[in-house]
Amino acid sequence: MIRALSLAGLGLAFGLTTALAEPLPKPDFELPEAGESYIDYARYGVFEGSGTKDYVYRVTDPAGLAMAAGAGVYPSIAHQADPQFQYFVSAQGPDFSVWSYSGSRYPQNDFYAWCMAETDEGARLFFAGEALRRAGHIRQALKAYHALVVHFPRTAIWSKDKSFYWYAAPEAIARMHKLLAAYPDLGLRLEDAFVDVRRSGQLDPATDEVLARPGRLVPDDLRPIAREYWRVKQERGKGRVRLVQYDNGHWEMLVEGRPFVVKGVTYTATTIGESPHALNLRPWMTVDDNKNGLNDGMFDAWVDWDRDGQQDEGEKAVGDAELLRRMGANAIRIYHGVDEKGLYDPREYDKALMRKLNKEYGIHFIMGDFVGAYTVGSQARWDIGTDYTDPEQIEIMKRSVRDMVMDHKDEPYVLFWLLGNENQHPHTRTNAVEHPEAYARFLNETARMIHEIDPDHPVAVGNLNTSYMREIGQHAPEIDIYGANVYSGAYSMGSVWHQARELLDRPVVITEMGCDVYAAGRGVDEEAQADYFRQNWADVVENLAGGRGIGNALGAVQFEWMDEWWKTSKGDSWGNPKDHDSEGDFEGPFPDGWMHEEWLGIWGQGEGSDSPRQRHPRKIYDEIRRAWASGGQERGR
């Protein structure tokens, strides 16, 4: 978890729930001037230096471009003649803040606020585009996003506390791909658009390099090629689990020769009061507190359907294994810890349990090694952190990975190997940010070692969004799957799909996605959490092989199975793991603008009276079940 910031025919064949081919909605309000359906920028100006850091678009016909753009899209000022816009402006007081109009309940007001905002033009276009999209002005939103890429590809937007910034143009391109996939009635496709941000690591946009190709919107008259005519372009691996890329550029995972879409969960059954910081957190596979010979989480969990905090007569133990099966999950992501010597610890695993879950419940395991994140596996000092330029630490980490692979490689439950978890983020205590090439070369060396030991399973990296994707593409060709922890908001997975296609041409598994259920000022908001998943999963489906998107998605892992009460930090210390803390941990694109790390579960633990067995129901479980289990089990099993 971060601490900062025809597919219709395919769907019928494999039982996937999709949200594709939506009809264009009726807009919530009228625009005074809509302009053209899309802008052919070559008619109104000249592109110079496309694909380089010196890219610029020089307008030669500003009046024509303004007419084509329409209200809210640079350089048009048609919105200023709208009486409703004028009334909105006149109603604003001296305390007006445009940031109060980002994702509010009233997209028309959001649109007006960003039209009048005295801010960077690129930021204005991005958030005006967001408001237009939410209001149902899909074509106009598409033009706003594209105008940002064409005119202002270097726009960087800072967080409120100035601790980080993000680039709007790659996200605008992602929104364009998303709209074009969701609304085929637009009759358009986006060609050759890409913005490559090369960060200096100095937390200063002026020192970064931004290479921009604005691309173009063109009529989409291409018919999709029927699946039976796809031809394999390349394969990665020849074993039980392998990856194939077809001649249309799309990727699939095959398990025993059958297409497999990852429908995964980061699974834990953490007892309230336990915490890694208190050094008393037990591996979930080892917990059997009632001494009945069954794993407490997988087989003794019960659902508190009436939410009274007591296990009533009708609330018999059902077990997480059965709840996972009913939900349609086919994978669990896990990481191993280390023993008292800092080495791989096989005692954390119960192989008999893992075999049972695989054979009887269809659960595969994504087998993770932190490779130095949080100093796990590197034996580095916490205050210094893992060093990917240190040969001794590298050998120690490779030994940990080797021991894990040797221990599990012949087991039927292994899906793929996963290296790292956001190792390029400072909170994981590594120097991957300072030395991204060294980290990538270490990943390559380690992945090559795994392939030599185990040719049956792919190797993935667990990264934070798209950070240092380029270095991995350049220096880690042995990595088979790009795994990304993505928290880019409900609407989409952001730029990860098209960035992965451009920078490394590997398939993508979303190794974490999700949303907490707690909202400041509102309390528990189950509907918002469920809706967040609904939209995220739709984006994954749109980008599966055969979809209208990029075609490099292999599936996703929802974070996480149940609430863990140890996660909130208090300055330089950690909260009490016996308290369910509701304070926001950091700002982000969540329903209330904050992440509440102790509330991420598909299930809650109620008041904690029977932890870790009690399951407090939430709407997101049924939302996931509808998406994953309804007719879709055959693809995941």
C-alpha positions in Angstrom: 0.0 0.0 0.0 1.4 3.4 -1.0 2.0 6.0 1.6 2.0 9.1 -0.6 0.7 9.4 -3.3 -16.0 -7.6 -30.4 -14.9 -7.8 -26.4 -18.7 -8.4 -26.1 -18.1 -11.8 -27.7 -15.0 -12.5 -25.6 -17.0 -11.5 -22.6 -19.7 -14.1 -23.4 -17.1 -16.8 -24.1 -15.4 -16.3 -20.8 -18.2 -14.9 -18.6 -16.5 -11.6 -17.9 -18.4 -8.7 -16.5 -17.8 -5.6 -18.6 -18.9 -2.0 -18.7 -17.9 -1.5 -22.4 -19.8 -0.1 -25.3 -21.8 2.4 -23.2 -24.1 4.7 -25.1 -23.2 8.4 -25.0 -25.0 9.9 -22.1 -27.3 12.9 -22.1 -25.3 15.9 -20.7 -26.4 17.4 -17.4 -26.2 21.0 -18.8 -25.9 22.7 -22.1 -22.7 24.4 -23.4 -23.0 27.7 -25.3 -20.7 26.5 -28.0 -19.6 22.9 -28.6 -17.2 23.3 -31.5 -16.2 20.5 -33.7 -16.5 16.8 -32.8 -12.8 16.6 -32.5 -9.9 18.9 -33.4 -7.6 18.3 -36.3 -4.8 20.3 -34.9 -2.8 20.2 -38.2 -5.4 22.6 -39.7 -4.7 25.3 -37.1 -1.0 25.2 -36.4 2.4 23.5 -36.7 4.0 20.8 -34.6 7.7 21.2 -33.9 10.0 18.7 -32.2 7.4 16.0 -31.7 8.8 13.2 -29.4 11.5 15.4 -28.0 12.0 17.6 -24.9 11.8 20.6 -27.3 8.3 19.8 -28.5 6.0 22.8 -29.1 2.7 23.4 -31.0 2.6 26.8 -32.7 -0.9 28.1 -33.5 -1.3 29.7 -36.9 -5.1 30.2 -36.9 -6.1 31.1 -33.3 -9.7 32.1 -34.3 -10.3 28.9 -36.2 -8.9 26.8 -33.4 -11.0 28.6 -30.8 -14.2 27.9 -32.9 -13.2 24.3 -33.3 -12.4 23.9 -29.6 -15.7 25.1 -28.1 -16.6 26.1 -24.5 -14.0 25.3 -21.8 -11.3 24.1 -24.2 -8.2 26.2 -24.9 -8.1 28.7 -26.5 -11.9 29.2 -26.6 -13.5 31.7 -24.2 -17.1 30.9 -25.3 -18.0 29.9 -21.8 -17.7 33.6 -20.7 -20.9 34.4 -22.6 -22.9 31.8 -20.8 -25.4 33.6 -18.3 -25.1 30.6 -15.9 -21.4 30.9 -15.9 -21.7 34.7 -15.2 -24.0 34.1 -12.4 -21.7 31.5 -10.9 -18.8 33.9 -11.0 -20.8 36.7 -9.4 -21.8 34.4 -6.6 -18.2 33.7 -5.5 -16.8 35.4 -2.5 -13.3 36.4 -1.6 -12.7 32.9 0.0 -13.2 31.2 -3.3 -10.9 28.1 -3.8 -11.0 26.2 -7.0 -9.9 23.1 -5.1 -13.3 22.9 -3.5 -14.6 22.1 -7.0 -12.7 19.0 -7.8 -15.0 16.0 -8.0 -17.9 17.6 -6.1 -21.5 16.5 -6.4 -22.2 19.2 -9.0 -20.0 18.8 -12.1 -21.5 21.9 -13.7 -20.2 24.0 -10.8 -16.9 22.3 -11.1 -16.7 23.1 -14.7 -17.5 26.8 -14.1 -15.0 27.0 -11.2 -12.1 25.7 -13.4 -13.1 27.9 -16.3 -12.7 30.9 -14.0 -9.7 29.6 -12.1 -6.5 31.7 -12.1 -4.2 28.8 -12.4 -1.9 26.9 -14.8 -3.8 26.5 -18.1 -2.9 22.8 -18.2 -4.3 22.1 -14.8 -7.4 24.1 -15.7 -7.9 21.9 -18.8 -7.4 18.7 -16.9 -10.0 19.4 -14.2 -12.4 21.1 -16.6 -12.1 17.9 -18.6 -12.9 15.9 -15.5 -16.0 18.0 -14.9 -17.2 17.7 -18.5 -16.7 14.0 -18.4 -18.7 13.6 -15.2 -21.4 15.9 -16.6 -21.8 13.7 -19.7 -20.1 16.0 -22.2 -17.9 13.2 -23.4 -16.7 14.7 -26.7 -15.9 18.0 -25.0 -14.0 16.3 -22.2 -12.0 14.4 -24.9 -11.1 17.7 -26.5 -10.1 19.2 -23.2 -7.8 16.3 -22.4 -6.2 16.4 -25.8 -5.8 20.2 -25.7 -3.7 19.7 -22.5 -1.5 17.2 -24.3 -1.1 19.4 -27.4 -0.5 22.7 -25.7 0.7 22.1 -22.1 2.3 18.6 -21.9 4.7 19.8 -19.2 2.0 20.7 -16.7 2.9 19.5 -13.2 0.3 19.6 -10.4 1.5 19.7 -6.8 -0.2 18.1 -3.8 -1.7 20.5 -1.3 1.2 20.0 1.2 3.8 20.3 -1.6 5.3 16.9 -0.8 4.9 15.6 -4.4 3.7 16.5 -7.8 2.3 14.6 -10.8 2.2 15.3 -14.5 -1.2 15.9 -16.0 -0.5 15.0 -19.7 0.0 11.2 -19.2 -3.1 11.1 -17.1 -5.0 13.0 -19.8 -3.9 10.5 -22.4 -5.1 7.7 -20.1 -8.5 9.4 -19.8 -8.7 9.7 -23.6 -8.0 6.0 -24.0 -10.6 5.2 -21.4 -13.3 7.3 -23.0 -12.6 5.9 -26.4 -12.9 2.3 -25.0 -16.0 3.0 -23.1 -17.8 4.9 -25.8 -17.3 3.3 -29.2 -20.1 5.5 -30.6 -17.5 8.3 -30.6 -16.2 6.6 -33.7 -12.6 7.8 -32.9 -9.2 6.4 -32.0 -6.1 8.0 -30.5 -2.9 7.5 -32.5 0.7 8.0 -31.4 0.0 10.1 -28.3 2.7 9.7 -25.6 4.3 11.9 -23.0 7.5 10.5 -21.4 8.5 12.2 -18.1 12.1 11.7 -17.0 12.3 12.8 -13.4 15.6 14.1 -12.1 14.8 13.0 -8.5 15.2 16.6 -7.2 11.4 17.2 -6.6 11.5 20.1 -9.0 9.6 20.0 -12.3 12.1 22.5 -13.8 14.8 19.8 -13.6 12.7 17.0 -15.2 12.7 16.2 -18.9 9.3 15.9 -20.7 9.3 14.4 -24.1 5.9 14.8 -25.8 4.1 13.3 -28.8 0.7 14.9 -28.9 -0.8 12.3 -31.2 -4.0 12.7 -33.1 -7.6 11.7 -33.0 -8.8 10.0 -36.2 -12.0 8.3 -37.3 -12.0 4.7 -36.1 -13.1 2.6 -39.1 -11.1 -0.5 -38.1 -13.0 -3.6 -37.3 -11.6 -5.8 -34.5 -10.1 -9.1 -35.7 -12.0 -12.1 -34.6 -10.2 -14.1 -31.9 -9.8 -17.2 -34.1 -7.6 -15.2 -36.5 -5.2 -14.0 -33.8 -1.6 -15.2 -34.3 1.0 -15.6 -31.6 3.7 -13.0 -32.0 5.9 -14.0 -29.0 5.8 -16.2 -25.9 7.5 -15.7 -22.6 8.0 -19.0 -21.0 7.0 -22.5 -22.2 5.9 -24.0 -18.9 2.6 -24.4 -17.0 2.1 -20.7 -16.7 3.2 -18.7 -19.7 2.5 -15.4 -21.4 1.6 -14.9 -25.1 1.5 -11.7 -27.2 -0.6 -11.8 -30.3 0.0 -10.0 -33.6 -2.5 -7.2 -32.5 -0.1 -6.4 -29.6 -2.4 -7.8 -26.9 -1.2 -10.1 -24.1 -2.7 -13.0 -22.3 -1.7 -15.3 -19.4 -2.2 -19.0 -20.1 -2.4 -21.5 -17.2 -2.2 -25.1 -18.5 -2.9 -23.7 -21.9 -6.1 -21.9 -20.9 -6.6 -18.1 -20.7 -6.4 -16.9 -17.1 -7.5 -13.4 -15.8 -6.1 -12.6 -12.4 -8.9 -11.9 -9.9 -6.8 -11.6 -6.8 -6.8 -10.4 -3.3 -4.1 -9.4 -0.9 -5.1 -11.8 1.9 -4.5 -11.4 5.6 -6.3 -12.5 8.7 -4.6 -10.2 11.2 -5.5 -10.5 14.8 -6.4 -7.1 16.4 -3.5 -6.1 18.7 -0.8 -7.6 16.6 1.6 -5.4 14.6 4.9 -5.8 12.8 6.1 -2.8 14.7 5.4 -4.5 18.0 7.1 -7.7 16.5 4.1 -9.8 17.4 2.4 -10.2 14.0 1.9 -13.9 13.3 1.8 -15.2 9.7 -1.8 -16.0 9.0 -1.2 -19.5 7.9 0.0 -20.4 11.4 -2.9 -19.1 13.4 -5.2 -21.7 15.1 -6.1 -20.0 18.4 -9.2 -22.2 19.1 -7.0 -25.3 18.7 -9.4 -27.2 16.4 -6.8 -28.1 13.8 -8.1 -25.6 11.3 -6.7 -22.3 10.1 -8.7 -19.6 11.9 -9.1 -17.3 8.9 -9.6 -19.8 6.0 -11.9 -22.2 7.8 -13.3 -20.7 11.1 -14.3 -17.2 9.9 -17.9 -16.3 10.3 -20.0 -13.5 8.9 -21.8 -11.2 11.4 -24.7 -10.7 9.1 -26.9 -8.7 11.6 -23.8 -6.7 12.7 -24.6 -7.2 16.4 -21.0 -8.2 17.3 -22.0 -11.7 18.4 -21.9 -15.0 16.6 -25.6 -16.0 16.6 -27.0 -19.4 16.0 -27.5 -18.8 12.3 -24.0 -17.4 11.8 -22.1 -20.6 11.5 -18.4 -20.7 10.5 -18.1 -20.5 6.8 -14.4 -19.7 6.3 -12.6 -17.3 4.1 -11.8 -20.1 1.6 -15.5 -20.5 0.9 -16.1 -16.7 0.8 -13.2 -16.3 -1.6 -14.7 -19.1 -3.8 -18.1 -17.5 -3.8 -16.6 -14.2 -4.7 -14.8 -15.6 -7.7 -11.3 -15.0 -6.5 -8.6 -17.1 -8.1 -5.4 -15.7 -6.6 -3.9 -14.5 -3.4 -0.9 -12.2 -3.2 1.5 -13.0 -0.3 5.0 -12.1 0.8 7.3 -14.0 3.1 9.2 -12.6 6.1 12.6 -13.7 7.5 13.8 -15.7 10.4 15.9 -14.6 13.3 19.0 -14.7 11.1 17.4 -12.5 8.4 17.0 -15.4 6.0 14.0 -16.8 4.1 11.7 -18.5 6.6 9.8 -21.5 5.3 7.9 -21.9 8.7 5.5 -19.1 7.6 3.9 -21.4 5.0 1.6 -24.3 5.4 2.0 -26.1 2.1 -0.8 -28.6 2.9 -3.1 -25.6 3.4 -2.0 -24.0 0.1 -2.5 -27.2 -1.8 -5.9 -27.6 -0.4 -6.9 -24.0 -1.3 -5.6 -24.6 -4.8 -7.2 -28.0 -5.4 -10.6 -27.4 -3.7 -11.1 -23.7 -4.0 -9.2 -22.7 -7.2 -6.8 -20.4 -5.4 -3.4 -19.7 -6.9 -0.6 -17.9 -5.1 1.3 -14.9 -6.3 4.6 -15.6 -4.4 6.2 -12.4 -3.3 9.7 -11.5 -2.0 10.3 -8.0 -0.7 13.9 -8.0 -2.1 14.9 -5.4 0.4 11.7 -3.4 0.9 11.5 -2.4 4.5 15.0 -4.0 4.7 13.3 -7.5 4.6 15.8 -9.9 3.0 18.7 -7.6 2.7 19.9 -7.6 6.3 20.4 -3.8 6.0 20.1 -1.5 8.9 16.7 0.2 9.1 18.2 3.7 9.6 20.3 3.3 6.4 18.1 1.1 4.2 18.7 -1.4 1.5 21.5 -0.6 -1.0 21.2 -2.0 -4.5 24.8 -1.0 -5.2 26.2 -3.2 -2.4 27.3 -6.7 -3.8 27.0 -8.3 -0.3 23.3 -7.2 0.1 22.6 -8.2 -3.5 23.8 -11.8 -2.8 21.9 -12.0 0.4 18.6 -10.9 -1.3 19.2 -13.3 -4.2 19.7 -16.1 -1.7 16.4 -15.3 -0.1 14.6 -15.4 -3.5 16.4 -18.6 -4.5 15.3 -20.3 -1.3 11.7 -19.3 -1.8 11.7 -20.5 -5.4 13.4 -23.8 -4.6 10.9 -24.3 -1.8 7.7 -23.8 -3.9 8.6 -24.1 -7.6 7.1 -27.6 -8.1 3.9 -26.8 -6.2 0.6 -26.6 -8.2 -0.5 -23.5 -6.4 2.2 -21.1 -7.7 0.9 -18.6 -10.3 4.0 -16.3 -10.6 6.9 -14.8 -8.7 6.7 -11.2 -7.5 9.8 -9.2 -6.7 9.5 -6.1 -4.5 6.6 -3.9 -3.3 7.0 -0.2 -4.2 10.7 -0.5 -3.6 11.3 2.9 -5.3 9.3 4.7 -2.7 11.2 6.3 0.2 8.9 4.7 2.8 10.2 1.2 1.9 13.7 2.1 3.1 15.7 1.4 -0.1 17.9 3.5 -2.4 16.1 2.5 -5.6 15.1 6.1 -6.2 18.7 7.3 -6.0 19.9 4.3 -8.1 17.1 3.2 -10.4 19.4 1.6 -12.9 21.1 -0.4 -10.2 17.8 -1.6 -8.9 16.6 -2.5 -12.4 19.8 -4.5 -13.1 19.4 -6.3 -9.8 15.8 -7.2 -10.8 17.1 -8.5 -14.1 19.8 -10.6 -12.5 17.4 -12.0 -10.0 14.7 -12.8 -12.6 17.3 -14.6 -14.8 18.2 -16.7 -11.8 14.6 -17.6 -11.3 14.1 -18.6 -14.9 17.1 -20.9 -14.7 15.7 -22.6 -11.6 12.0 -22.6 -12.6 11.0 -22.3 -16.2 7.4 -23.0 -15.4 6.3 -19.6 -13.9 6.7 -15.9 -15.0 8.5 -13.3 -12.9 6.9 -9.9 -12.1 8.1 -6.7 -10.4 5.9 -5.1 -7.9 6.2 -1.3 -8.6 4.4 1.8 -7.5 2.3 3.0 -10.5 4.7 3.9 -13.4 7.7 5.0 -11.4 11.0 4.2 -13.1 9.2 2.0 -15.6 11.7 3.2 -18.3 14.7 1.9 -16.3 13.0 -1.5 -15.9 12.2 -1.6 -19.6 15.8 -0.8 -20.5 17.8 -2.8 -17.9 15.5 -5.7 -16.8 14.4 -7.6 -20.0 14.1 -10.8 -17.9 11.1 -9.4 -16.1 8.0 -10.9 -17.6 5.2 -9.0 -16.0 5.0 -5.4 -14.9 3.1 -5.3 -11.6 1.8 -1.9 -10.5 0.2 -0.8 -7.2 -2.2 1.9 -8.6 -4.4 4.3 -6.6 -5.3 6.8 -9.3 -8.9 7.4 -8.4 -12.1 5.5 -9.1 -12.4 6.3 -12.8 -9.3 4.4 -14.1 -5.9 2.9 -13.5 -4.4 6.0 -15.0 -1.5 5.9 -17.4 -0.1 2.5 -16.5 -1.5 0.7 -19.6 -0.2 2.9 -22.4 3.0 3.7 -20.5 3.8 0.0 -20.2 3.1 -0.5 -23.9 5.5 2.3 -24.8 8.3 1.9 -22.3 8.7 -1.9 -22.0 5.9 -3.7 -23.9 5.1 -6.2 -21.2 1.7 -7.3 -19.8 0.5 -5.6 -16.6 -1.0 -7.0 -13.5 -2.4 -4.4 -11.1 -0.8 -5.8 -7.9 -2.8 -3.5 -5.7 -5.9 -1.4 -6.2 -8.7 -0.4 -3.8 -10.3 2.2 -1.7 -10.9 2.6 2.1 -14.5 2.5 3.3 -14.1 5.5 5.7 -14.9 9.0 4.7 -14.1 12.0 6.9 -17.3 13.8 7.9 -19.5 10.9 6.8 -18.1 7.8 8.5 -18.4 4.4 6.8 -19.4 4.8 3.1 -19.8 1.4 1.7 -21.4 2.6 -1.6 -18.4 4.8 -2.4 -16.0 1.9 -1.7 -18.0 -0.5 -3.9 -18.3 2.1 -6.7 -14.5 2.7 -6.6 -14.0 -1.0 -7.2 -16.7 -1.1 -9.9 -15.0 1.6 -12.0 -11.4 0.3 -11.4 -12.4 -3.2 -12.5 -14.2 -1.9 -15.6 -10.9 -0.3 -16.6 -9.0 -3.5 -16.1 -11.6 -5.4 -18.3 -11.4 -2.7 -21.0 -7.7 -3.3 -21.3 -7.7 -7.2 -21.4 -6.7 -9.0 -24.6 -9.4 -8.4 -27.2 -10.7 -5.3 -25.4 -11.1 -1.8 -26.8 -8.2 -0.5 -24.7 -4.5 -1.2 -24.8 -4.8 -5.0 -24.5 -2.0 -5.6 -22.0 -4.0 -6.2 -18.8 -3.7 -9.6 -17.2 -6.0 -8.8 -14.2 -5.8 -7.2 -10.8 -5.4 -7.8 -7.1 -7.8 -6.0 -4.7 -6.2 -4.5 -1.6 -7.2 -6.0 0.9 -9.3 -8.8 2.3 -10.0 -7.4 5.8 -9.2 -4.4 7.9 -5.9 -4.3 9.8 -5.8 -2.0 12.8 -2.0 -1.5 13.1 -1.4 0.6 10.0 -2.0 4.3 11.0 1.1 6.3 11.8 1.3 9.1 14.4 4.1 11.3 13.3 7.2 9.3 13.7 5.5 6.5 15.6 2.6 4.1 15.0 -0.9 4.0 16.4 -2.3 1.5 18.8 -3.1 -1.8 17.0 -6.0 -2.3 19.4 -7.7 0.9 18.2 -9.5 1.2 14.8 -8.1 4.6 13.9 -10.2 6.8 11.6 -7.8 9.7 11.1 -6.7 10.3 7.5 -3.2 9.0 6.8 -2.4 11.0 3.6 -4.2 12.9 0.9 -5.1 11.1 -2.3 -7.7 10.5 -5.0 -10.2 8.9 -2.7 -13.9 9.7 -2.1 -13.1 12.2 0.8 -9.6 13.1 -0.5 -7.9 11.0 2.2 -6.6 7.5 2.6 -7.6 5.8 5.9 -5.2 2.8 5.9 -7.0 0.8 8.6 -10.3 0.7 6.6 -9.3 -0.9 3.3 -10.9 -4.3 3.9 -13.5 -6.0 1.8 -14.6 -7.1 5.2 -14.4 -5.3 8.5 -13.7 -6.8 11.9 -16.6 -5.1 13.6 -15.7 -4.1 17.2 -13.1 -6.8 17.2 -14.8 -9.1 19.7 -13.8 -12.3 17.8 -10.6 -11.4 15.9 -9.4 -12.7 13.5 -12.5 -14.8 12.7 -15.3 -12.2 12.7 -16.3 -10.8 9.3 -18.3 -7.6 9.2 -20.1 -7.4 5.8 -19.6 -4.6 3.3 -21.2 -3.9 0.0 -18.0 -4.2 -1.9 -18.0 -8.0 -1.4 -21.2 -8.4 -3.4 -19.9 -5.9 -6.0 -16.8 -8.0 -6.5 -18.8 -11.2 -6.6 -21.0 -9.8 -9.3 -18.0 -8.8 -11.4 -15.9 -11.9 -10.8 -18.1 -14.9 -10.0 -21.2 -14.4 -12.2 -20.5 -16.9 -15.0 -16.8 -16.1 -14.9 -15.4 -19.0 -12.9 -14.3 -21.0 -15.9 -11.8 -18.3 -17.0 -10.2 -18.0 -13.6 -9.9 -21.7 -12.8 
